[in-house]
């Protein structure tokens, strides 16, 4: 059962890191924010793309 929660937990941690980076500053923080917040978005897009009916 613990294996089921690894990916959602990792995506949640990335989201929190990205949101914190957005609040903390500019420059490198902006790049960190974009990078960490784009990963959950890409995972969701890939999952939806695979489930889309042909």
Secondary structure, 3 states (H helix, E strand, C coil): CHHHHHHHHHHHHHHHHHHHHHHHCCCHHHHHHHHHHHHHHHHHHHHHHHHCCC
